[in-house]
Amino acid sequence: MDPRNLLRQMFEAAVQSARPEYCLRENLPEPPKGRLVVIGAGKASAAMARAFEDAWEGEISAGLVVTRYGYEVPCRRIEVASAAHPVPDRAGSAAAARMLDLVRGLQPEDLVLCLISGGGSALLPLPLPGITLEEKQDLSRELLKCGASISEINCVRRHLSAIKGGRLAAACYPARVLTLAISDVPGDAPADIASGPTVGDATTCADALAIVERFRIALPAHLRQCLTSGGGESVKPGDPRLAGAEFRLVATPQAALEAAALVAKEAGVTPHILSDRIEGESREVGKVMAGLALQVARRRQPFAPPCVLLSGGETTVTVRGNGRGAQRRVPAGAFGGASRR
């Protein structure tokens, strides 16, 4: 098989493993005795909502998900709102406020189904009282430009948010909450996926402040006070309001790598998964990946060709000047060996 065609098939298999219509169906909840409210955020949240609607035979009492502009998918019973990513806008803030209103006043027999995917942090930008959206926008730009990892960025976001860091699940109490999440972060830490709106957060305001100081990000005095005083503290694991909250990963980078590896193996090419949590500067990670591929091709180390090297993660670009910063997803595949022996 032509290497280019094989790589394309591997890529398509990796993407297919994370498609909502593929990964949601086997994770459907039992119908609740009370109301079912569907909420969600992320670039895949509209597609997740559509897949859930297609598979769900019961009632949906109310629903609202927020996705990135251009990622809308028409739904029949769940409202789809659109907002900006990666720098948040007022549409996202308004959608987050409406989402909190939607889940308040529920009862123990009710169920909140939360559909979360990558991008949810920027799409749910509801600031704590006393913090403006413009201040969060400025902070988002600085975090994206400085080279911070997604875990560091989301730690700061959680501690200045009225909805992240478990606060959305706390607002749902005493209703049960089931979160179905498509992970896009290295290590699949629930608190890092969309900044963990429905899970307890073990990090602290002090951790967030340390990140800000390490990257020398200037904060307005009242934002710094929010962190130094602990006023932005998130909901912690073990909080009784989270007792009825369940979190399920329905798709992960590792599962995507394994799907790609299976295609390679079936084609007679040995796959080697290096890691699902590659992080660091994109230019440096690229050099390392190229060096590994060349070592395989020229020295037959650490693997003999023909083989394919697979890795995933989220690299960063530190912006110098007037460029734009963001994380870059890197499901990377590189053939080792120019010959096909």
Secondary structure as GFF3:
##gff-version 3
##sequence-region A 1 341
A	DSSP	alpha_helix	3	17	.	.	.	ID=ss1
A	DSSP	alpha_helix	20	23	.	.	.	ID=ss2
A	DSSP	three_ten_helix	25	27	.	.	.	ID=ss3
A	DSSP	beta_strand	36	41	.	.	.	ID=ss4
A	DSSP	alpha_helix	45	55	.	.	.	ID=ss5
A	DSSP	beta_strand	62	68	.	.	.	ID=ss6
A	DSSP	beta_strand	79	83	.	.	.	ID=ss7
A	DSSP	alpha_helix	90	103	.	.	.	ID=ss8
A	DSSP	beta_strand	111	116	.	.	.	ID=ss9
A	DSSP	alpha_helix	120	123	.	.	.	ID=ss10
A	DSSP	alpha_helix	133	146	.	.	.	ID=ss11
A	DSSP	alpha_helix	150	158	.	.	.	ID=ss12
A	DSSP	alpha_helix	167	172	.	.	.	ID=ss13
A	DSSP	beta_strand	176	182	.	.	.	ID=ss14
A	DSSP	three_ten_helix	186	188	.	.	.	ID=ss15
A	DSSP	three_ten_helix	193	195	.	.	.	ID=ss16
A	DSSP	alpha_helix	205	214	.	.	.	ID=ss17
A	DSSP	alpha_helix	221	228	.	.	.	ID=ss18
A	DSSP	three_ten_helix	240	242	.	.	.	ID=ss19
A	DSSP	beta_strand	245	251	.	.	.	ID=ss20
A	DSSP	alpha_helix	253	266	.	.	.	ID=ss21
A	DSSP	beta_strand	270	281	.	.	.	ID=ss22
A	DSSP	alpha_helix	282	299	.	.	.	ID=ss23
A	DSSP	beta_strand	307	316	.	.	.	ID=ss24
A	DSSP	beta_strand	327	329	.	.	.	ID=ss25
A	DSSP	beta_strand	332	336	.	.	.	ID=ss26
###
